[in-house]
Amino acid sequence: MARIGELGEFEELLLLAVQAENGEAYGNSLLELLEQGAGRKASLGAIQITLERLEKKAFVESRWGDPLPERGGRRRRYYSITAQGATALEQAERTRERIRTGRRGWFRQSGEAA
């Protein structure tokens, strides 16, 4: 199992996108969300590989949906964020905030005088 603080930039963006989709995230929906929301171009293969990595870290979980209604319709694999994934995002945000506020912010958070 990975340590919570071990989120790369693309993993973090993808995890945020999965969280935003509320359990209905699948490859193409995430591709569109990353392009529109983050201005980030990615291949479907890169998204799938990263989702597999996030699943191994227990940050997301997946389930197979029903086949699509059109003839020969394929099943989608839907992803949702886990509690551990939500914690990883919260920790990443706290880390960014500490860096934004600099040393004075670190002292305030630890209870020491600035």
N, C-alpha and C positions, 0 to 999 in steps of 0.2 A: 504494500500500500504506500502511496506517495505521501510526502509531507504536504500539508495544506498550502504552504507558501510557494510551492513549486508550480506556478502557473505561468506559461509563456504568454506573450502578447496575443497571439492568434487564439490560443486556448481560452484566454479570458474573454475575448470578443465573442467567440463561439458559445461559451458558457452563458454569457449575457443574453445572446440571441435565443438560446434554448430556454432560458428562464422567461424571456418575453413571450414566447409562444405557448406558455402554460400547458405543457404536456402534449402539444400538437405539432412539435417541431419535427421536420423530416428534411432530408438533404436539400431539395430544391427550395423549400421555404426558407431555410437558413441561408442558402446562397443569395436569394433575393434580399433578405433582411440585412445581410452583411454589406451588400452592394449599396442598398438604399440608405441604411442607417449609419454605416461607418465609412461609406465610400471605398470599401475594400473589395477588390476583385479577387476571387479565389476560384479554384477549380472544384468541381464536385468531388473529385478524388481526394483533394487536400482536406475537404470538410469531412469526408467519410473516415479517413485515416485519423484525423484529430478526434472525431467522435469516439472511435475505437480506443484511442489513448485515454480520453476522459472517462470512458466506461471502465477501463482497467484501473484507473485511479479511484473509482467509485464516486466520481463527481456527477455522472449522469447514468441513467438506466434507460433501457429501450424495450419496446414491445412491438410486435408485428400487428399491423392493421388488416382489415379485410381487403380482398382484391378490389381494385377500382372497378366501377360498373361497366366500363366499355369492354368490348370483346377482347379477351386476352389480357385484361387489366392485371397489372402487377400489384403486389402488396407493398405498402409503404412501411418503413421502419420508423416508428415515432420515438422521440427522445424526450425525457424530462429530467430536470435537475434534481439531485438528491440533497438531503440536508447537509452532507459533507461538501457538496458542490457550492451550496449557498454560503456556507461558512468560508470556503476558499475565496469566493467573491468579496465577502465582507472583509476578510483579512487583506486582500489586495487593495481594497479601497482605503482601509486604515493605513496601509503602508504608503500609498500615494499621498494621503493627507499629512502624514508625518514629514514626508519629504517636502511637500508644499509649504508647510509652516516652518520648516527648518528646526534648528536646535531649540529655539524658544518653545515651539510646539511640543517637543519631546519632554521638556522640563514640566510644562503645564500638565501633560498627560500622566507623568509619573508622580505628580504631587510635589515636586521640588520647586523651589523659587526660581523664576526666570531671570 
